[in-house]
């Protein structure tokens, strides 16, 4: 029940003009902190863009409830209970949800002509009162925690927010239009192509071999370009990693961690996040849960979450439960100037946020995204985990570094990338229906004229070391690559204008090269029969010079892969993987099964998220 009367609110309303006791003084008088703690907190505040209360809570000196009580005394405000007295829907409809989210306020109760609006920042309420001046009410503040306000907004606008999370990206750059009707045409074309290749085997084999060789050349050119660019500037990279400037006042950083049915990983995740050294008052970690995910919720109930970690539950709508949809929903509740993403099994380096903030401080405004390096903490589990580690080190430590320096489109890695939040909102967040939302976002930011750079920090993950889970994960990636390519190639000339020729060709090399290598690998396997002295279907098609030219091309590709792999694991911590680099050709054939699984799902179930189960391996190395 609301206990204050109109006279009380009349006395409490003009808080902006009445002299107020400092919050620190209130807390000292209440016995919550000491003078030494207050002095240290004020010193920290000179470097941190954070309220005093957040700093005190982040340092572990007071609880959030003690801060609320102090703010209540300081401002002569009632503390509202938004959980037991829920904000009425008719009051929430006074302004659109974007207004309440922007100011982190919610209308709570109406008493006669007075509208009580809950806020966690009384010092910013003047702007809220001014924005609501066009209503018929007299606006007065009450106090509530930011998390309670967020939950109240989510409850009042759950349907609208959930629907918006599915359609943030413009339809012409989204795959949500990949409906059964839209898929019918490409499926018919694919079936017709298979029939043609079967009816005319000689022409069919020629076309298939040409396509396989073309995809190999495309991807090899991309890898060589990345390799040469990497080798050309090693001294600059070292200089940048050694001297990273830090802003005079550190910004707030939000990091989303999407979770879904994570029974094994939740406790380990919290332990890893506690290693972070960024000021906790400026750290806003959001665990993003599906509302129907009782498994993860029950697991988190057994964990004591730090003050800087909170949860956001994503309501169900239309049966879509993808990671990008969940992140789109949580995006509205993030409070940081910089926004990052980690996966459930991630173990980021303790100083990762400092490195990200420092890198953003020294680059231009056109750099809106930083991609960190992904590595694995269980490379010794078995042969597949070793190969997975070699593959990722090759991509993130060598090729992607070079691609970024060349200014090409950087396909983001799904985790350990950090955005300027205002630019991410401008881009529309993620495509909720795309199962490789990261690669798609990398293309879209490039189309908008922005750039991605690599940041010198590493996040360790769990290598997927079991055969069938590896196939499921790889098939999801390949399906996403297929649909991303189809979406952005709807209008090739527009894509060319948006990206420019160099980046346009880079997109072709990455997507066609990656997809083609797996789908057309069996064609190349047939070619190798001749090298073993066995009869093959290409014998009558290829003259000797073409046969030997192709052998030279394939050997050049393998030598390139070998060099990249050896360079990637040349560091002291990864040198034990060098003997396994020559076995990589035996690692990728399973990807062919994944590619054809992806192709089938592209036609039958394109938005299905084949989840990877985490927590199956121990953390075998200490993240560096």
C-alpha positions in Angstrom: 0.0 0.0 0.0 1.1 3.6 -0.6 1.4 5.2 2.8 2.5 8.8 2.1 -0.2 11.4 1.8 -0.4 14.5 -0.5 1.1 16.8 2.1 4.1 14.6 2.5 4.7 14.6 -1.2 4.3 18.4 -1.3 7.1 18.7 1.2 9.3 16.0 -0.5 8.8 17.2 -4.1 11.3 20.2 -4.4 14.4 18.0 -3.6 16.3 19.7 -6.4 16.3 23.0 -4.7 16.7 22.0 -1.1 20.2 21.5 0.4 21.0 17.8 0.6 23.3 16.0 2.9 26.0 14.2 0.9 25.4 10.5 0.5 28.8 9.6 2.0 27.9 11.6 5.1 24.5 9.8 5.4 26.3 6.4 5.2 28.9 7.3 7.8 26.3 8.5 10.2 24.4 5.3 9.7 27.5 3.3 10.5 27.7 1.7 7.0 31.2 2.9 6.1 34.2 4.6 7.7 35.7 7.9 6.8 38.7 6.1 5.3 36.5 4.1 3.0 34.6 7.2 1.9 37.9 9.0 1.1 39.1 6.0 -1.0 35.8 5.8 -2.8 35.8 9.5 -3.7 39.4 9.0 -5.0 38.2 6.1 -7.2 35.3 8.2 -8.4 37.7 10.7 -9.9 38.8 7.9 -12.4 35.5 6.1 -12.8 32.3 7.2 -14.5 30.2 5.7 -11.7 27.9 6.9 -8.8 29.5 6.8 -5.4 27.0 4.2 -4.3 28.0 1.8 -7.1 31.7 2.2 -6.1 31.0 1.4 -2.5 28.9 -1.6 -3.5 31.5 -2.7 -6.0 34.3 -2.6 -3.4 32.1 -4.7 -1.1 31.9 -2.1 1.7 28.1 -1.8 1.7 25.1 -3.6 0.4 22.7 -2.3 -2.2 20.0 -2.0 0.4 22.2 0.2 2.5 22.7 2.5 -0.5 19.0 2.6 -1.0 18.4 3.5 2.6 21.1 6.2 2.4 19.6 7.7 -0.8 16.2 7.6 0.8 17.5 9.7 3.8 19.5 12.0 1.6 16.6 12.9 -0.7 13.7 12.4 1.7 12.1 9.8 -0.7 10.0 6.8 0.0 11.4 3.4 -1.2 8.9 1.8 -3.5 8.2 -1.9 -3.5 7.7 -2.6 -7.2 7.3 -6.4 -6.7 4.4 -6.3 -4.2 2.8 -3.2 -5.7 3.1 -3.7 -9.4 3.0 -0.6 -11.7 -0.5 -0.4 -13.4 -0.6 -0.9 -17.2 -2.5 2.3 -17.8 0.2 4.4 -16.2 3.0 2.6 -18.1 1.2 3.5 -21.4 1.7 7.2 -20.8 5.0 6.9 -22.6 6.5 4.2 -24.9 8.8 1.6 -23.5 11.8 3.3 -25.0 11.3 6.3 -22.7 11.2 4.2 -19.5 14.3 2.2 -20.7 16.3 5.3 -21.6 15.7 6.9 -18.1 15.5 3.6 -16.2 12.3 4.8 -14.5 8.7 3.4 -14.3 5.4 5.0 -13.2 4.4 3.4 -9.9 1.3 4.8 -8.5 -1.1 7.7 -8.9 -2.4 9.6 -5.9 -4.9 12.2 -7.0 -3.0 14.6 -9.3 0.4 13.2 -8.3 2.1 10.6 -10.4 4.8 8.7 -8.5 7.7 7.6 -10.7 10.2 5.1 -9.5 13.9 6.0 -10.1 17.2 4.7 -8.9 19.0 8.0 -9.7 17.3 10.9 -7.9 20.1 13.2 -9.1 18.9 12.7 -12.7 15.2 13.0 -12.0 14.9 16.6 -13.2 15.2 15.4 -16.8 12.4 12.8 -16.3 10.1 15.5 -14.7 10.8 17.8 -17.7 10.1 15.0 -20.2 6.8 14.2 -18.5 5.7 17.8 -18.2 3.2 17.4 -21.1 1.1 15.0 -19.0 -1.8 16.0 -16.8 0.0 14.9 -13.7 2.3 16.4 -11.1 5.4 14.3 -11.2 7.1 13.2 -8.0 9.9 10.6 -7.5 10.1 7.5 -5.3 13.1 5.3 -4.9 13.6 1.8 -6.3 16.6 -0.2 -7.3 17.7 -0.3 -11.0 17.1 -4.0 -11.1 13.6 -3.7 -9.8 12.8 -1.1 -12.3 14.2 -3.3 -15.1 12.0 -6.2 -14.0 8.9 -3.9 -13.8 9.6 -2.6 -17.3 10.1 -6.2 -18.6 6.9 -7.3 -17.0 4.8 -4.4 -18.3 6.1 -4.5 -21.9 7.2 -8.2 -22.2 5.2 -8.8 -25.4 6.4 -5.7 -27.2 10.0 -6.2 -26.2 10.0 -9.8 -27.2 8.5 -9.0 -30.6 11.0 -6.2 -31.1 13.9 -8.6 -30.3 12.9 -10.7 -33.3 12.7 -7.8 -35.8 15.4 -5.3 -34.8 17.3 -5.8 -38.1 15.8 -4.4 -41.3 14.1 -7.2 -43.2 16.2 -6.7 -46.3 19.3 -7.6 -44.3 17.6 -10.3 -42.2 17.0 -14.0 -42.9 13.6 -14.0 -41.2 12.1 -13.8 -44.7 13.6 -17.2 -45.5 10.1 -18.7 -45.2 9.0 -22.0 -46.7 7.6 -20.1 -49.7 10.9 -18.3 -50.2 12.9 -21.5 -49.9 10.8 -23.3 -52.6 12.6 -21.7 -55.5 16.1 -22.4 -54.5 15.2 -25.9 -53.5 13.7 -26.5 -57.0 16.9 -25.1 -58.6 19.1 -27.3 -56.4 17.1 -30.4 -57.3 17.2 -29.5 -61.0 21.0 -29.1 -60.8 21.4 -32.5 -59.2 19.3 -34.0 -62.0 21.3 -32.3 -64.6 24.6 -33.5 -63.1 23.2 -37.0 -63.0 21.9 -37.0 -66.5 25.1 -35.6 -68.0 27.9 -37.1 -65.8 30.9 -35.8 -67.9 29.6 -32.2 -67.8 28.6 -32.6 -64.2 32.0 -33.8 -63.1 33.6 -31.0 -65.0 31.4 -28.4 -63.3 31.9 -30.0 -59.9 35.7 -30.1 -60.2 35.8 -26.5 -61.4 33.7 -25.4 -58.5 35.8 -27.3 -56.0 39.0 -25.9 -57.4 37.6 -22.4 -57.5 36.4 -22.6 -53.8 39.9 -23.9 -52.8 41.6 -21.1 -54.7 39.3 -18.4 -53.1 40.0 -19.5 -49.6 43.7 -20.1 -50.2 44.0 -16.5 -51.5 42.2 -15.2 -48.4 44.5 -17.2 -46.1 47.6 -16.1 -48.0 46.5 -12.5 -47.9 45.9 -12.8 -44.1 49.3 -14.6 -43.6 51.4 -12.1 -45.6 49.6 -9.1 -43.9 50.3 -10.8 -40.5 54.0 -11.3 -41.3 54.5 -7.8 -42.7 53.7 -6.0 -39.4 54.8 -8.1 -36.4 56.7 -5.2 -34.8 53.7 -2.9 -34.9 51.5 -5.5 -33.2 54.0 -5.9 -30.4 54.2 -2.1 -29.9 50.5 -1.8 -29.7 50.1 -4.6 -27.2 52.8 -3.2 -24.9 51.5 0.4 -24.7 47.7 0.6 -24.4 46.5 4.0 -23.2 43.7 4.1 -20.7 41.1 6.9 -20.6 41.3 9.4 -17.7 37.8 8.3 -16.6 37.0 4.7 -17.2 33.6 3.9 -18.9 31.0 1.4 -17.8 31.2 -1.9 -19.7 28.3 -4.3 -20.1 28.9 -7.9 -21.1 26.1 -10.3 -22.0 26.5 -14.0 -21.3 23.7 -16.0 -23.0 22.9 -19.2 -21.1 20.6 -22.1 -22.1 20.2 -25.3 -20.2 23.7 -24.9 -18.6 23.6 -27.3 -15.7 27.3 -28.0 -15.7 28.9 -24.7 -16.5 27.2 -22.0 -14.4 29.2 -22.4 -11.2 32.5 -22.5 -13.2 31.5 -19.4 -15.2 30.9 -17.3 -12.1 34.3 -18.4 -10.7 36.0 -17.3 -13.9 34.3 -14.0 -14.1 35.4 -13.2 -10.5 39.0 -13.1 -11.9 38.2 -9.9 -13.8 40.3 -6.9 -12.6 38.2 -4.1 -14.1 36.6 -1.9 -11.4 33.4 -3.7 -10.3 31.5 -0.5 -10.1 31.9 -0.1 -13.9 31.3 -3.8 -14.7 27.8 -4.9 -15.7 27.6 -8.6 -16.5 24.2 -9.8 -17.6 23.4 -13.5 -17.6 20.7 -13.9 -20.3 18.3 -16.7 -19.7 15.2 -18.0 -21.5 12.1 -17.7 -19.3 11.4 -21.4 -19.8 14.9 -22.5 -18.9 14.3 -24.0 -15.4 17.6 -25.9 -15.6 19.9 -22.9 -15.7 17.7 -20.9 -13.2 17.9 -23.8 -10.7 21.7 -23.9 -11.1 22.1 -20.2 -10.6 19.9 -20.3 -7.5 22.7 -22.3 -5.9 25.3 -19.6 -6.7 25.8 -16.4 -4.8 26.0 -13.8 -7.6 28.3 -10.8 -7.0 26.7 -7.3 -7.0 27.9 -6.6 -10.6 26.3 -9.7 -12.1 22.6 -9.8 -12.8 20.1 -11.9 -14.8 17.7 -11.0 -17.5 15.0 -13.5 -18.5 13.7 -13.5 -22.1 10.0 -14.3 -22.5 8.8 -16.8 -25.0 7.2 -15.8 -28.3 6.6 -17.7 -31.5 8.8 -20.6 -30.3 12.0 -18.9 -31.4 14.8 -19.5 -28.8 18.0 -18.4 -30.5 21.1 -16.7 -29.0 20.7 -13.5 -31.1 17.1 -13.1 -30.1 18.0 -13.4 -26.4 20.8 -10.9 -26.8 18.5 -8.4 -28.7 16.1 -8.6 -25.8 18.8 -8.1 -23.2 20.3 -5.2 -25.2 17.6 -2.9 -24.0 18.6 -3.5 -20.4 22.4 -3.0 -20.8 23.8 0.1 -19.1 27.4 0.3 -20.4 28.9 2.5 -23.1 30.8 -0.5 -24.4 29.0 -3.8 -24.8 30.6 -7.2 -25.1 29.6 -10.9 -25.4 31.0 -14.0 -23.8 29.8 -17.6 -24.1 28.8 -19.8 -21.2 32.1 -21.8 -21.2 34.4 -18.8 -21.6 37.4 -18.0 -19.4 38.5 -14.4 -20.3 41.9 -13.1 -19.4 41.6 -11.1 -16.1 42.6 -7.8 -17.7 40.5 -8.2 -20.8 38.2 -5.3 -20.2 41.1 -2.9 -19.5 42.6 -3.9 -22.8 39.4 -3.4 -24.7 38.8 0.1 -23.1 42.4 1.1 -23.8 42.1 0.0 -27.4 38.9 1.9 -28.0 40.5 5.0 -26.5 43.2 5.1 -29.2 41.2 4.3 -32.3 38.9 6.4 -34.5 35.1 6.6 -34.2 34.8 4.4 -37.3 36.2 1.4 -35.3 33.0 0.3 -33.6 33.9 -3.3 -32.8 36.9 -5.1 -31.3 37.3 -8.9 -31.7 39.5 -10.7 -29.2 41.3 -14.0 -29.7 39.6 -17.3 -29.0 41.6 -20.2 -27.7 41.0 -23.4 -25.8 41.8 -24.5 -22.3 41.5 -28.3 -22.9 43.8 -29.0 -25.9 45.2 -32.2 -24.4 41.8 -33.9 -24.0 42.2 -35.9 -27.2 43.3 -35.7 -30.8 40.2 -33.7 -31.9 40.6 -31.1 -29.2 44.3 -30.7 -30.3 43.2 -30.1 -33.9 40.4 -27.8 -32.8 43.0 -25.7 -30.9 45.3 -25.6 -33.9 42.4 -24.6 -36.2 41.3 -21.7 -33.9 44.9 -20.5 -33.3 45.5 -20.5 -37.1 42.3 -18.5 -37.7 42.4 -16.0 -34.8 46.1 -15.5 -34.3 47.2 -15.4 -37.9 44.6 -15.2 -40.6 42.0 -13.0 -38.9 44.7 -10.6 -37.7 45.9 -10.1 -41.2 42.3 -9.8 -42.6 41.6 -7.0 -40.1 44.8 -5.2 -41.0 43.9 -5.3 -44.7 40.5 -3.7 -43.9 38.5 -6.6 -45.1 35.2 -7.8 -43.6 35.9 -9.5 -40.3 33.5 -12.4 -39.6 33.0 -12.0 -35.8 33.7 -14.9 -33.6 30.4 -15.1 -31.6 32.2 -14.3 -28.3 34.8 -11.9 -27.0 33.8 -9.1 -29.3 33.0 -5.6 -27.9 30.9 -2.9 -29.5 30.3 0.8 -29.0 26.8 0.3 -27.7 25.3 3.3 -29.5 26.6 1.9 -32.8 25.2 -1.5 -32.2 21.8 0.0 -31.5 22.2 2.0 -34.7 22.9 -1.3 -36.6 19.8 -2.9 -35.1 21.6 -5.4 -32.9 21.6 -9.0 -34.2 19.5 -10.9 -36.7 17.4 -13.0 -34.3 16.8 -15.7 -36.9 20.4 -16.2 -38.0 22.3 -19.1 -36.4 25.7 -17.4 -37.0 24.6 -13.9 -36.0 28.2 -13.0 -35.4 29.4 -13.4 -39.0 26.3 -11.6 -40.2 26.9 -8.7 -37.9 30.5 -8.4 -39.1 29.1 -8.0 -42.7 26.4 -5.5 -41.7 28.8 -3.2 -39.8 31.1 -3.2 -42.8 28.2 -2.3 -45.0 27.4 0.6 -42.8 30.9 2.0 -43.2 32.4 0.9 -39.9 35.4 -1.2 -39.1 36.4 -4.1 -36.8 39.9 -4.4 -35.3 41.5 -7.2 -33.4 42.3 -6.5 -29.7 45.3 -8.1 -27.9 43.4 -10.3 -25.4 42.4 -13.9 -25.3 39.4 -15.8 -24.1 39.7 -19.5 -23.4 36.9 -21.9 -24.3 36.1 -25.6 -24.2 37.2 -27.4 -27.3 34.4 -29.5 -28.7 36.2 -32.8 -28.7 33.5 -35.4 -29.3 32.6 -36.4 -32.8 28.8 -36.0 -33.1 28.7 -32.7 -31.0 31.5 -31.4 -33.3 29.4 -32.2 -36.3 26.3 -30.5 -34.8 28.2 -27.4 -33.9 30.0 -27.2 -37.3 26.7 -27.8 -39.2 25.1 -24.8 -37.3 28.0 -22.6 -38.3 27.9 -23.7 -41.9 24.1 -23.3 -42.1 24.6 -19.8 -40.8 27.3 -19.0 -43.3 25.0 -20.2 -46.1 22.0 -18.1 -45.1 24.2 -15.1 -44.3 25.6 -15.3 -47.8 22.2 -15.7 -49.4 20.8 -12.7 -47.5 23.6 -10.3 -48.4 23.8 -11.5 -52.0 20.1 -10.8 -52.6 21.2 -7.6 -54.3 24.9 -8.1 -55.3 25.4 -4.7 -56.8 24.1 -3.0 -53.7 26.5 -5.1 -51.6 29.3 -4.1 -53.9 28.5 -0.4 -53.5 28.2 -0.7 -49.7 31.5 -2.6 -49.3 33.7 -1.6 -52.2 35.4 -4.0 -54.5 38.1 -5.2 -52.0 35.8 -6.1 -49.2 33.2 -7.5 -51.6 35.8 -9.9 -52.9 36.8 -10.7 -49.4 33.2 -11.7 -48.6 33.1 -14.0 -51.7 36.4 -15.6 -50.7 35.3 -16.3 -47.1 31.8 -17.5 -47.6 32.1 -19.3 -50.9 35.5 -20.7 -49.9 34.4 -22.0 -46.6 31.1 -23.5 -47.8 32.5 -24.8 -51.0 35.5 -26.6 -49.4 33.2 -28.7 -47.3 30.4 -29.4 -49.7 32.8 -30.2 -52.6 35.5 -32.0 -50.7 34.3 -35.5 -52.0 35.0 -34.3 -55.5 38.7 -33.6 -54.6 38.9 -37.0 -52.8 37.9 -38.7 -56.1 40.7 -36.7 -57.8 43.3 -38.1 -55.4 42.5 -41.7 -56.5 44.7 -41.1 -59.5 47.7 -40.2 -57.4 47.3 -43.6 -55.7 47.5 -45.4 -59.1 43.7 -46.2 -59.0 41.3 -45.4 -61.8 39.3 -42.2 -61.2 36.3 -40.5 -62.9 38.5 -37.5 -63.9 41.1 -39.6 -65.9 39.4 -39.0 -69.3 38.7 -35.3 -68.5 42.1 -34.0 -67.6 45.2 -33.8 -69.8 48.5 -34.4 -68.1 49.4 -30.8 -67.7 46.1 -30.0 -66.0 46.4 -33.1 -63.7 49.9 -32.0 -62.5 48.8 -28.4 -62.2 46.0 -29.4 -59.9 48.4 -31.6 -57.8 50.7 -28.6 -57.5 47.7 -26.4 -56.4 46.6 -28.9 -53.8 50.1 -29.3 -52.4 50.5 -25.5 -52.3 47.2 -25.3 -50.3 48.4 -27.9 -47.8 51.8 -26.3 -47.4 50.1 -23.0 -46.8 47.9 -24.6 -44.1 51.0 -26.3 -42.6 52.9 -23.0 -42.4 49.9 -21.1 -40.9 49.4 -23.9 -38.4 53.0 -24.0 -37.3 53.1 -20.3 -36.8 49.9 -20.3 -34.9 51.2 -22.7 -32.3 54.8 -21.5 -32.1 54.3 -19.8 -28.7 55.8 -21.6 -25.7 52.3 -22.5 -24.3 51.2 -24.1 -27.6 54.4 -25.6 -29.0 53.5 -29.1 -27.9 50.8 -29.0 -30.7 53.3 -28.7 -33.5 53.7 -32.5 -34.1 49.9 -32.6 -34.6 49.7 -29.9 -37.3 50.5 -32.4 -40.2 47.4 -34.4 -39.1 45.0 -31.6 -39.8 43.9 -33.0 -43.2 42.5 -36.0 -41.3 40.5 -33.6 -39.0 38.3 -31.8 -41.6 36.6 -34.7 -43.5 34.0 -34.9 -40.7 33.0 -31.4 -41.8 31.6 -32.8 -45.0 28.9 -34.6 -43.0 28.3 -31.3 -41.1 28.0 -29.4 -44.4 25.3 -31.7 -45.9 23.5 -31.6 -42.6 23.6 -27.8 -42.8 22.3 -27.9 -46.4 19.4 -30.1 -45.4 18.5 -27.9 -42.5 18.8 -24.8 -44.6 15.8 -26.1 -46.6 13.9 -27.8 -43.8 14.6 -26.0 -40.5 16.8 -22.9 -41.1 16.3 -21.3 -37.7 16.9 -24.4 -35.6 19.7 -23.7 -33.1 21.6 -27.0 -32.6 22.9 -26.3 -29.1 26.5 -27.3 -28.1 26.6 -28.9 -24.6 29.3 -27.4 -22.4 31.1 -28.5 -19.3 32.4 -31.7 -20.7 36.1 -31.0 -20.1 38.1 -29.7 -17.3 40.1 -26.5 -17.4 43.5 -28.1 -18.1 45.6 -24.9 -18.5 45.5 -21.7 -16.5 44.4 -18.8 -18.8 47.3 -16.5 -19.5 
